[in-house]
Amino acid sequence: MLNKIKIFISNFTGSARKYQQAVAFAESNNPEMAEEIFGAPEPVQEEKGPSRLLVVGSESRFSENIVEYALDMAKRMSYEIVALNSAPLSCETFRLFSSSRQQICDDFKALSLENAQAFRGKAQARGIPFNHVIKFDEIENAVEEVLRAQGNVDFVVSDTADPSENRVRDDNRPRNEVYVYSMSIT
């Protein structure tokens, strides 16, 4: 036991001496010598920021199923939630009805905000940061735009694989499915 203590003290003393030498070289504007003693410093990692979970609603709403799944996942993995509502209400869609477009967009926005409020409240109750985004574009384009704008999105969670798909079980009853897509590059 005494030998182990002597070896530990010897190693510690040697390390402390190296550290003092490196500090002395660095302070005397001779960082090359300091690097020779300890090696090159580790590159500083850029702060990545918080990781996010993108939750894609079904048009202006979020199903209870997807809300609970997203909240559990975000809490478990310390993610922020970005909730997305999207509707294909582009200028092309309403070329003939331009006066109606603004009213429809306003209605969609109001309904989306109202439906997201319950989601926001549940997220806040669990201490999960929440951000809500509304886009007037096809869902694929809206998701791509949010991914570019938000950054650090690790997963996308959606009610359906393809919003235009109508999934039905064998017994002709609709089923609530949640689809999770990883955004990590391996």
CORZISUL-V60557 format. One record per pair of residues at least 12 apart in sequence whose ideal C-beta (glycine too) atoms are under 7 Angstrom apart, sorted by sequence separation. I is the first residue (numbers start at 1). J is the second residue. D is the distance in whole Angstrom. If there is no record, write none. Layout:
BEGIN
i: [I I]
j: [J J]
d: [D D]
END
This chain:
BEGIN
i: [22 89 120 133 143 22 55 89 21 22 89 116 53 160 161 18 89 159 160 53 53 62 87 157 158 112 157 139 60 109 155 156 53 55 57 59 155 52 55 57 85 155 156 51 52 53 54 55 56 57 59 155 55 154 50 52 54 153 154 85 105 83 83 147 81 90 81 83 89 90 60 80 81 82 83 84 85 86 87 88 88 60 71 75 80 82 84 86 60 67 71 62 75 86 61 62 74 60 67 71 86 62 71 84 84 84 82 82 82 79 56 56 70 69 54 66 54 66 63 52 54 52 56 51 52 53 56 58 49 50 52 53 54 55 56 58 49 51 48 53 58 69 65 66 63 65]
j: [34 101 132 146 156 37 70 104 37 38 105 132 70 177 179 37 108 178 179 73 74 83 108 178 179 134 180 163 85 134 180 181 79 81 83 85 181 79 82 84 112 182 183 79 80 81 82 83 84 85 87 183 84 183 80 82 84 183 184 116 136 116 119 183 123 136 128 130 136 137 108 129 130 131 132 133 134 135 136 137 138 111 122 126 131 133 135 137 112 119 123 115 128 139 115 116 128 115 122 126 142 119 128 142 143 146 146 150 153 154 139 143 157 157 143 157 146 159 159 150 153 152 156 152 153 154 157 159 151 152 154 155 156 157 158 160 152 154 152 157 163 178 176 178 176 178]
d: [4 7 7 6 7 4 5 6 6 5 5 4 6 7 5 6 7 7 7 6 5 7 5 6 5 5 5 5 5 6 6 4 4 6 7 7 7 6 7 6 4 6 6 5 5 5 5 5 5 5 6 6 7 6 5 5 6 5 6 7 6 6 6 7 6 7 6 7 4 6 6 4 5 5 5 5 5 4 6 7 5 4 6 5 7 6 7 6 4 5 6 6 6 5 5 7 5 6 7 6 4 5 7 6 7 6 6 6 7 7 7 6 5 6 7 6 6 5 5 6 5 5 6 5 5 7 7 5 7 6 7 5 5 5 4 7 5 5 6 6 7 5 4 5 6 6]
END
